[in-house]
């Protein structure tokens, strides 16, 4: 199983939390809460 760093931040433009994986370009998810963004990424 691989382990990746996930960065979660608030996007004013999207009005949502964004979860991004720097090691995987283009791999991102969003949600209304930081937990939802993380859940949507998985």
C-alpha positions in Angstrom: 0.0 0.0 0.0 1.4 3.4 -1.0 1.3 6.4 1.3 0.9 9.9 0.0 0.8 13.4 1.6 -2.6 15.0 1.3 -2.9 18.8 1.6 -6.3 20.2 2.4 -7.0 23.9 2.1 -9.9 26.3 1.6 -10.5 27.7 -1.9 -12.2 31.0 -2.0 -12.7 30.6 -5.8 -14.5 27.3 -5.4 -16.0 28.0 -2.0 -14.9 24.5 -1.0 -12.2 22.6 0.8 -9.7 21.1 -1.7 -7.7 17.9 -1.0 -4.6 17.6 -3.2 -1.8 15.0 -3.5 1.4 16.8 -4.6 3.1 13.5 -5.7 0.1 12.8 -8.1 -0.4 15.8 -10.4 -4.1 16.4 -11.1 -5.2 14.2 -8.2 -7.6 16.3 -6.2 -11.1 16.3 -4.6 -13.3 18.9 -3.1 -16.0 19.1 -0.4 -18.0 21.4 1.8 -15.9 20.3 4.8 -12.3 19.1 5.1 -13.6 15.7 6.1 -15.8 15.5 3.0 -12.9 16.6 0.7 -10.7 13.8 2.2 -13.5 11.2 1.9 -14.1 12.2 -1.8 -10.4 11.8 -2.5 -10.3 8.2 -1.3 
